[in-house]
Amino acid sequence: MNNMHPSVSVVVPVRDEVAAIKPLIHEIATAMADRDYEIIVVDDGSEDGTDRILQALAARMPRLRLHHHPRSRGQSTAIRSGVRLARASLVVTLDGDGQNPPDQIPLLLAPFATDLPGLGLVQGQRAVRRDSAAKRLASRLANGIRAALLHDGVRDSGCGLKAFRREAYLDLPFFDHIHRFMPAMMLREGWRVETVNVTHRPRLSGRSKYSNLARGLVGIPDLLGAAWLIRRSGRQGLAAPEPPQPRPAALGCEDVARP
């Protein structure tokens, strides 16, 4: 591996996933075995010993880099911290709870090898969700409302499996929970968005960080804000400006040491 110039950075935000994180990291390494890659795990204020497991893994895995938030700052901020540390021009994200199978990562990366003009984001869409019936229903309703307001042509923007150009992501306006609105924000900036069907697994340990009610309450102002940003951009429907030309990603970001 070229330690300074990997071809893909895999960013994993994690909080209190002591049982899930070790097998997940090993699965990512297996899925990426034929590529130059790095794994960046952002520990978002875990209090269950997740950080100790990560430190032990990093001591044995030179491709694994760690960043720590002393207190939880939210998933979107954790992802942003990881992307800013990324040394590759392509970034993949997946959730730290193990529900996003790492063997789906090659499916997300494949469209970037086809030279699609202006491709900024490949969004995973869960073909079959392995969640409770209540969570699936809440998600279906939320996605319906989101699609009606944002017109981004994506039915499952909340799926954690995403691949995108680092420079495209860093050009997006940042707000809390932006990870749920990335397709719409990419289109707003003139990037092309593709979708890929991916698999999904049941949660085997830990618990969701949001109840259905909490997810809905925090999502309302963010959805309205995203719709406002799109309206102010002048973009109508799915029409997008001419895609920007990708620029080389900034390289050589340094890790931030744990306090």
Stockholm file with secondary structure:
# STOCKHOLM 1.0

chainA/1-259         MNNMHPSVSVVVPVRDEVAAIKPLIHEIATAMADRDYEIIVVDDGSEDGTDRILQALAARMPRLRLHHHPRSRGQSTAIRSGVRLARASLVVTLDGDGQNPPDQIPLLLAPFATDLPGLGLVQGQRAVRRDSAAKRLASRLANGIRAALLHDGVRDSGCGLKAFRREAYLDLPFFDHIHRFMPAMMLREGWRVETVNVTHRPRLSGRSKYSNLARGLVGIPDLLGAAWLIRRSGRQGLAAPEPPQPRPAALGCEDVARP
#=GR chainA/1-259 SS CCTTCCSEEEEEEESSCTTTHHHHHHHHHHHTTTSCEEEEEEEESCCSSHHHHHHHHHHHCTTEEEEEESSCCCHHHHHHHHHHHCCSSEEEECCTTSCSCGGGHHHHHGGGGGTCTTEEEEEEEESSCCSCHHHHHHHHHHHHHHHHHHCCSCSCTTCSCEEEEHHHHHTSCCCTTGGGSHHHHHHHTTCEEEEEEECCCCCCSSCCSSCHHHHHHHHHHHHHHHHHHHHHHTCCTTCCCCCCCCCCCCCCCCCCCCC
#=GC SS_cons         CCTTCCSEEEEEEESSCTTTHHHHHHHHHHHTTTSCEEEEEEEESCCSSHHHHHHHHHHHCTTEEEEEESSCCCHHHHHHHHHHHCCSSEEEECCTTSCSCGGGHHHHHGGGGGTCTTEEEEEEEESSCCSCHHHHHHHHHHHHHHHHHHCCSCSCTTCSCEEEEHHHHHTSCCCTTGGGSHHHHHHHTTCEEEEEEECCCCCCSSCCSSCHHHHHHHHHHHHHHHHHHHHHHTCCTTCCCCCCCCCCCCCCCCCCCCC
//
